[in-house]
Amino acid sequence: MSKTPKIHRVGIIMNGVTGRMGTNQHLLRSISAIMKQGGLRVGNNDIIMPDPILVGRNADKLKKLTEISEAKKYTTDLQTVLKDPAYSVYFDAQGTLQRFAAVKRAAAAGKHVYCEKPTAITTAKALELYHFCKKAKVKNGVVQDKLWLPGLVKLRKLIDSGYFGKILSVRGEFGYWVFEGHTPVAPQRPSWNYRKHDGGGIIIDMLCHWRYMLDNLFGAVQSVSCLGATHVHERVDESGKVYKCTADDAAYATFELKGGVIAHINSSWCVRVRRDDLVVFQVDGTQGSAVCGLRKCWVQGYENTPRPTWNPDVDQPINFYEGWNLVPDDGVYENAFKIQWEMFLRHVVFNEPFPWTLLEGAKGVQLAELGLKSWKKRAWVDVKKLK
């Protein structure tokens, strides 16, 4: 006779979920989705059931979220809800400038902390958050979502299988054209992204992602050379007001990795896409290569590698898209944010390992800060170990 599963209720304070990422990825596709499926089943006899309360400054927006999600409680009073013992986890998806103080208050109140990246705008502050949570003896984690994208999951399996032989290099192209607001086409990103004093800039945003991706897949980042740019100097904000762009909207970065792998990743909000996806990575090794996007991955082995010769006087006779094989899907892929949320919830309830702590978040901030330093100095900058 099977036992009735034990339900482990986890109260979660979700702060900043009225933004695009907070609403779609964290609330609707992660926490709300877990609740809809009847909770997170662990083994045969345990179910973790999230019990969220939404927090923000705009009560109307919060109320609307309760109407479209499984979360039915909201408040604009963060200080009061932090004192409520019914909630053991604090999640932060606010703007970067607001995160440091709020996370610190939550940890001081004894809440386990899970937050978006960047965890702070300086390495010193990001490290301070990690050590503060460690001293407060609260569990902590940072979102590292791209590790669970189907394309990168397939890439990880290829690496683990030894498919590439010796990996030589990684090339990445990320970005798309973000409309400025001068035409009827609405901008796809918030205006603060392009104001340095509001915590904007593509370097602080994307180099945090590239740090955990490179560290986890190819080898720890040892040094960086980065050139930033502000290609578009004027945009229109949400109220229709023209403003001056003061933050970088493109970054061209090269990384030296442990083991000798060289990685180069271009990141831009001023580029038109003619590639397989909004982000594409190419990995080249002695025995084969792979190209992956968000969901798909193609491979070309040594035996299928064409032998081109240089002749600009005739049309290229080789179709370079041929000779690549699509890696088949291996089952159903869950939302990447949801996967990591489930891992963090298991960490909170059952103390299962969760290596993506705020120290990993600090490493991302460190690389972004060193990227800015490299740009300013126009020089290579070494990446020192954080602890």
C-alpha positions in Angstrom: 0.0 0.0 0.0 1.6 3.3 -1.1 2.0 6.1 1.4 0.3 9.5 1.0 3.1 11.9 -0.2 4.2 14.4 2.3 3.8 18.0 1.1 6.6 20.4 1.9 5.2 23.9 1.6 7.8 26.6 0.7 6.8 30.2 1.1 8.5 32.4 -1.5 8.7 36.2 -1.5 8.9 37.1 -5.2 10.2 40.7 -5.5 10.3 42.4 -8.9 8.2 40.0 -10.9 6.3 42.8 -12.8 9.2 43.1 -15.2 9.3 41.0 -18.4 11.8 38.4 -17.2 10.3 38.1 -13.7 6.8 37.7 -15.1 7.4 35.3 -17.9 10.3 33.2 -16.9 10.2 33.1 -13.1 6.5 33.5 -12.3 4.5 32.0 -15.2 6.9 29.5 -16.6 8.6 28.4 -13.3 6.8 28.8 -10.0 3.2 29.0 -11.4 4.0 26.0 -13.7 5.3 24.0 -10.8 2.1 24.7 -8.9 -0.1 23.8 -11.9 1.6 20.4 -12.2 0.7 19.7 -8.5 4.1 20.7 -7.1 7.6 19.2 -7.5 7.5 15.5 -6.8 10.7 14.2 -5.1 10.8 10.4 -5.0 7.6 8.6 -4.3 6.7 10.2 -0.9 7.5 13.9 -1.1 6.1 16.9 -2.9 7.5 20.4 -2.7 4.7 23.0 -3.2 5.7 26.6 -3.7 3.5 29.2 -1.9 4.4 32.6 -3.4 3.6 36.1 -2.5 4.3 38.8 -5.1 6.1 42.0 -4.1 6.5 45.2 -5.9 5.8 49.0 -6.0 2.7 48.9 -8.2 -0.3 47.2 -6.6 -2.3 47.2 -9.9 0.4 45.3 -11.8 0.7 42.8 -8.9 -3.0 42.3 -8.8 -3.1 41.6 -12.6 -0.4 39.0 -12.1 -2.5 37.2 -9.5 -5.3 37.0 -12.1 -3.1 35.2 -14.7 -1.0 33.0 -12.5 -1.3 30.5 -9.6 0.1 33.1 -7.2 -2.9 34.7 -5.4 -1.2 36.9 -2.8 0.6 40.2 -3.2 1.9 43.2 -1.2 3.8 46.4 -1.7 5.2 46.2 1.8 8.5 44.2 1.6 9.6 45.0 5.1 6.5 43.4 6.7 6.5 40.3 4.6 10.2 39.8 5.4 9.2 39.4 9.0 6.6 36.7 8.2 7.9 33.2 9.2 5.5 31.7 6.6 8.0 32.7 3.9 11.4 31.0 4.0 12.7 32.0 0.6 13.4 35.5 -0.9 13.7 35.8 -4.7 14.8 39.1 -6.3 14.3 40.0 -10.0 14.4 43.8 -9.5 16.7 46.2 -11.3 20.3 45.6 -10.5 20.7 48.8 -8.5 17.9 47.7 -6.1 19.1 44.1 -5.6 22.0 44.6 -3.1 20.1 46.3 -0.3 17.0 44.1 -0.7 19.0 40.8 -0.7 20.9 41.9 2.4 17.7 42.7 4.2 16.2 39.3 3.3 19.3 37.4 4.5 19.4 39.4 7.7 15.8 38.3 8.2 16.9 34.7 7.9 15.4 34.1 4.4 17.1 31.8 1.9 18.1 33.9 -1.1 17.7 33.2 -4.8 18.2 36.1 -7.2 18.7 37.2 -10.8 22.1 38.3 -12.1 24.0 40.6 -12.0 23.9 40.2 -8.3 25.5 43.7 -7.8 27.2 46.3 -10.0 30.6 45.8 -8.5 32.6 42.7 -7.6 33.2 44.0 -4.0 29.4 44.3 -3.4 28.6 41.0 -5.1 31.2 39.3 -2.8 29.8 41.1 0.2 26.4 39.6 -0.5 27.8 36.1 -0.7 29.8 36.4 2.6 26.8 38.1 4.3 24.5 35.2 3.3 27.2 32.7 4.4 27.6 34.3 7.7 23.8 34.5 8.2 23.7 30.7 7.4 21.1 31.1 4.7 21.1 29.1 1.5 21.8 31.2 -1.5 21.8 30.9 -5.3 22.0 32.9 -8.5 20.1 32.3 -11.7 22.4 30.7 -14.4 19.6 29.7 -16.8 21.6 29.2 -20.0 23.2 26.0 -18.7 19.8 24.3 -19.1 19.0 25.5 -22.6 18.4 22.5 -24.9 21.2 23.7 -27.3 23.7 23.9 -24.5 22.6 20.7 -22.9 23.3 18.9 -26.2 26.7 20.7 -26.4 27.5 19.5 -22.9 26.8 15.9 -23.9 29.1 16.2 -26.9 31.9 17.6 -24.7 31.4 14.8 -22.1 31.5 12.2 -24.8 34.9 13.4 -26.2 33.3 14.2 -29.6 35.5 17.3 -30.2 38.9 15.7 -29.4 40.9 18.6 -28.1 38.7 21.7 -28.0 40.5 24.6 -29.7 38.1 27.6 -29.7 34.6 28.9 -29.0 32.9 31.6 -31.1 29.7 33.2 -30.0 27.3 35.7 -31.7 24.6 37.2 -29.5 22.1 39.9 -30.1 19.5 41.5 -32.3 18.3 45.0 -33.3 16.6 46.8 -30.4 14.3 49.5 -31.9 15.1 53.0 -30.7 11.5 54.2 -30.3 11.6 56.9 -33.0 9.4 54.9 -35.3 6.0 53.1 -34.7 8.0 49.9 -33.9 8.2 49.7 -30.1 11.5 49.0 -28.3 11.8 45.5 -27.0 14.0 46.3 -24.0 13.5 48.8 -21.1 15.1 52.2 -21.4 17.2 51.8 -18.2 19.3 49.2 -20.1 20.9 52.1 -22.0 21.6 54.4 -19.1 24.8 53.8 -17.2 23.6 55.6 -14.0 20.6 53.2 -13.9 22.8 50.1 -14.0 22.5 49.6 -17.8 25.0 48.3 -20.3 25.5 45.1 -22.3 28.8 44.3 -20.7 27.5 44.2 -17.1 24.5 42.2 -18.4 25.9 39.6 -20.8 29.5 39.0 -19.5 27.8 37.6 -16.4 26.2 35.0 -18.6 29.3 34.2 -20.6 31.3 33.7 -17.3 29.2 30.8 -16.1 28.7 29.3 -19.5 32.5 29.3 -20.3 33.4 28.2 -16.7 31.0 25.3 -16.7 31.4 24.0 -20.3 34.9 24.8 -21.5 37.2 25.9 -18.7 37.6 28.7 -16.1 38.2 32.1 -17.6 41.8 33.3 -17.0 41.9 36.6 -18.8 39.7 39.0 -20.9 40.2 41.6 -23.6 37.0 43.5 -24.2 36.0 46.5 -26.4 32.7 48.1 -25.7 30.7 50.6 -27.8 27.7 52.8 -27.7 26.5 52.6 -31.3 23.1 54.2 -30.8 23.4 57.5 -29.0 19.7 58.4 -28.6 16.6 56.5 -27.8 13.0 57.1 -26.6 11.9 55.9 -23.2 8.5 54.4 -22.0 6.9 57.8 -21.6 7.9 58.9 -25.1 10.7 61.2 -24.0 14.0 61.2 -25.9 17.0 60.4 -23.8 20.8 60.2 -24.3 22.3 56.7 -24.2 25.2 56.6 -21.7 25.7 52.8 -21.5 27.4 50.4 -23.9 25.1 48.6 -26.3 27.7 46.3 -27.9 30.7 44.3 -26.6 33.4 42.5 -28.5 35.2 40.2 -26.0 37.9 37.6 -26.2 38.6 35.2 -23.3 41.6 32.9 -22.5 40.4 29.8 -20.7 42.1 27.3 -18.5 43.5 24.5 -20.7 44.3 26.8 -23.6 40.8 27.2 -25.2 40.3 30.6 -26.8 36.7 32.1 -26.8 35.4 35.1 -28.6 31.8 36.4 -28.1 30.2 39.4 -29.8 27.2 40.8 -27.9 25.1 43.5 -29.5 21.7 45.2 -29.4 22.6 46.9 -32.7 22.9 43.9 -35.0 20.5 42.4 -37.5 20.3 38.6 -37.4 21.4 36.4 -40.2 22.3 33.2 -38.3 20.5 30.2 -36.9 19.3 31.9 -33.7 19.5 35.0 -31.5 22.6 33.4 -29.9 24.8 31.0 -31.7 28.0 29.3 -30.4 30.5 27.4 -32.6 32.9 25.0 -31.0 35.9 23.7 -33.0 38.0 20.8 -32.0 40.6 18.6 -33.6 38.1 15.8 -34.3 34.9 17.8 -34.9 32.9 20.9 -34.6 29.4 21.9 -33.4 27.1 24.9 -33.8 24.3 25.4 -31.3 21.6 27.9 -30.7 19.0 28.1 -27.9 17.4 24.8 -28.8 19.1 23.1 -31.8 22.7 21.8 -32.3 24.5 20.7 -35.5 27.7 18.7 -35.7 30.4 18.2 -38.4 32.9 15.5 -37.8 36.5 15.3 -39.2 35.3 12.9 -41.9 32.6 15.3 -43.1 34.8 18.4 -43.1 35.0 19.9 -46.7 38.3 20.8 -48.3 37.8 24.3 -49.8 40.3 26.2 -51.8 40.5 30.0 -52.1 39.3 31.3 -55.5 37.4 34.6 -55.4 36.9 34.6 -59.2 34.1 32.0 -59.2 31.0 31.4 -57.2 31.7 29.2 -54.2 31.1 25.6 -55.3 30.6 24.3 -51.7 27.4 24.7 -49.7 28.9 25.0 -46.3 25.6 24.3 -44.6 25.7 20.8 -46.0 27.8 18.2 -44.2 26.3 19.1 -40.8 24.1 16.8 -38.9 21.3 17.9 -36.5 21.7 16.4 -33.0 18.4 14.7 -32.2 16.3 15.8 -29.2 16.8 13.6 -26.2 13.3 13.6 -24.6 11.3 16.7 -23.7 13.2 19.8 -22.5 11.7 21.8 -19.7 12.0 25.6 -19.3 15.6 26.4 -18.2 14.5 28.7 -15.5 12.1 26.1 -14.1 14.8 23.5 -14.0 17.0 25.6 -11.9 14.1 26.7 -9.6 13.3 23.1 -9.0 17.0 22.4 -8.1 17.0 25.3 -5.7 13.8 24.2 -4.0 15.2 20.7 -3.5 18.3 22.4 -2.1 16.2 24.3 0.4 14.0 21.4 1.5 16.3 18.4 1.3 19.8 20.1 1.3 20.6 18.6 -2.1 23.8 20.1 -3.7 23.4 23.5 -5.4 26.8 24.8 -6.6 25.5 28.0 -8.2 25.8 30.2 -5.1 26.2 33.9 -4.9 29.9 33.3 -5.2 29.2 32.2 -8.8 27.2 35.4 -9.2 30.1 37.4 -8.0 32.4 35.7 -10.6 30.0 37.0 -13.3 30.1 40.5 -11.9 33.9 40.3 -11.7 34.2 39.4 -15.4 31.9 42.2 -16.4 33.8 44.7 -14.3 37.1 43.4 -15.7 35.6 43.7 -19.2 34.9 47.4 -18.5 38.4 47.8 -17.2 39.9 46.2 -20.3 37.9 48.5 -22.5 39.1 51.6 -20.6 42.7 50.5 -20.5 42.6 49.0 -24.0 44.5 46.0 -22.6 44.2 42.3 -21.6 43.2 41.9 -17.9 43.8 38.8 -15.8 40.9 37.2 -13.8 41.9 36.5 -10.2 40.3 33.8 -8.1 37.5 35.0 -5.8 36.9 33.5 -2.4 
